[in-house]
Amino acid sequence: MSSIFRRWKNRLRCSSKRYVQRSRSSILTENEFKTVNVAMDKLSNENRILKERFDKLEERCQRWITDEQVYLLRRIEQLEDENHRLHENYQAYQKQSEKCIGSVTDLIIKALFTQEVKY
């Protein structure tokens, strides 16, 4: 953007020099040129400041994204670890339950068998 301003500024300088040589209205043209030049400088400075602010905001945004990615990856890892632990606990309880059910079933069968033998 600033390169465009510079090109226009240079064009104005060149055209201003031609006008100065042509007529008395060159004083008016020179004042207009100075006014435009000052305005262009202000706009160029404002553009630079805005670009710096934008770059800082973009940098902060990238840092935030990186921080969030790190946080989320750690959280996913924690949840996967917890899920693995819960799955192992579930399998242990399931084996324990199957063992308990097997023992109860054996006791019931023995009790039924004992009752049949008595009768």
VMD Tcl script that draws the C-alpha trace (Angstrom):
set ca {
  {0.00 0.00 0.00}
  {2.78 2.43 0.86}
  {4.44 1.75 -2.51}
  {1.29 3.06 -4.21}
  {1.46 6.21 -2.07}
  {5.11 6.70 -3.00}
  {4.37 6.34 -6.72}
  {1.60 8.93 -6.51}
  {3.83 11.16 -4.43}
  {6.59 10.93 -7.07}
  {4.10 11.61 -9.86}
  {2.85 14.66 -8.02}
  {6.40 15.91 -7.56}
  {7.17 15.50 -11.27}
  {3.95 17.16 -12.38}
  {4.46 19.86 -9.77}
  {7.89 20.72 -11.17}
  {6.41 21.10 -14.65}
  {3.68 23.41 -13.38}
  {6.14 25.57 -11.48}
  {7.97 26.30 -14.72}
  {4.83 27.01 -16.74}
  {2.96 29.76 -14.94}
  {2.45 31.98 -11.96}
  {-0.17 29.63 -10.62}
  {2.75 27.47 -9.65}
  {2.60 28.89 -6.12}
  {-0.94 27.61 -5.80}
  {0.10 24.26 -7.27}
  {3.08 24.09 -4.95}
  {0.81 24.70 -1.94}
  {-1.60 22.05 -3.18}
  {1.34 19.71 -3.66}
  {2.52 20.36 -0.11}
  {-0.99 19.74 1.21}
  {-1.26 16.49 -0.72}
  {2.26 15.54 0.34}
  {1.43 16.14 4.02}
  {-1.81 14.17 3.66}
  {0.07 11.33 1.96}
  {2.66 11.29 4.73}
  {-0.08 11.19 7.38}
  {-1.84 8.37 5.55}
  {1.42 6.51 5.11}
  {2.19 6.81 8.83}
  {-1.33 5.77 9.74}
  {-1.03 2.81 7.38}
  {2.26 1.79 9.00}
  {0.77 2.05 12.50}
  {-2.27 0.02 11.47}
  {-0.05 -2.61 9.88}
  {2.02 -2.86 13.07}
  {-1.15 -3.21 15.15}
  {-2.47 -5.84 12.76}
  {0.81 -7.78 12.89}
  {0.74 -7.71 16.71}
  {-2.87 -8.91 16.77}
  {-2.07 -11.63 14.27}
  {0.90 -12.73 16.39}
  {-1.27 -12.80 19.54}
  {-3.89 -14.80 17.68}
  {-1.30 -17.33 16.50}
  {0.07 -17.63 20.06}
  {-3.45 -18.18 21.37}
  {-4.13 -20.84 18.72}
  {-0.87 -22.60 19.56}
  {-1.61 -22.44 23.30}
  {-5.12 -23.81 22.74}
  {-3.78 -26.63 20.57}
  {-1.27 -27.58 23.26}
  {-3.95 -27.43 25.96}
  {-6.41 -29.49 23.92}
  {-3.80 -32.09 23.00}
  {-2.86 -32.47 26.68}
  {-6.52 -32.72 27.63}
  {-7.11 -35.37 24.96}
  {-4.12 -37.31 26.28}
  {-5.49 -37.10 29.84}
  {-8.92 -38.25 28.71}
  {-7.45 -41.12 26.71}
  {-5.44 -42.21 29.76}
  {-8.54 -42.02 31.94}
  {-10.56 -43.93 29.34}
  {-7.89 -46.65 29.21}
  {-7.87 -46.89 33.01}
  {-11.67 -47.08 33.16}
  {-11.70 -49.75 30.46}
  {-9.18 -51.82 32.44}
  {-11.29 -51.41 35.60}
  {-14.39 -52.44 33.67}
  {-12.67 -55.58 32.38}
  {-11.47 -56.45 35.91}
  {-14.98 -55.96 37.34}
  {-16.45 -57.96 34.48}
  {-14.08 -60.89 35.18}
  {-14.84 -60.60 38.88}
  {-18.59 -60.60 38.19}
  {-18.31 -63.61 35.89}
  {-16.31 -65.43 38.56}
  {-18.90 -64.53 41.21}
  {-21.79 -65.62 38.97}
  {-19.93 -68.85 38.25}
  {-19.46 -69.49 41.99}
  {-23.13 -68.74 42.76}
  {-24.20 -71.01 39.89}
  {-21.99 -73.81 41.20}
  {-23.48 -73.41 44.70}
  {-27.02 -73.51 43.32}
  {-26.26 -76.64 41.28}
  {-24.66 -78.32 44.32}
  {-27.66 -77.39 46.46}
  {-30.08 -78.75 43.87}
  {-28.03 -81.89 43.45}
  {-27.90 -82.37 47.21}
  {-31.70 -81.98 47.46}
  {-32.21 -84.55 44.69}
  {-29.92 -87.03 46.41}
  {-31.86 -86.69 49.69}
  {-35.22 -87.39 48.05}
}
mol new
graphics top color blue
foreach p $ca { graphics top sphere $p radius 0.5 }
foreach p [lrange $ca 0 end-1] q [lrange $ca 1 end] { graphics top cylinder $p $q radius 0.2 }
display resetview
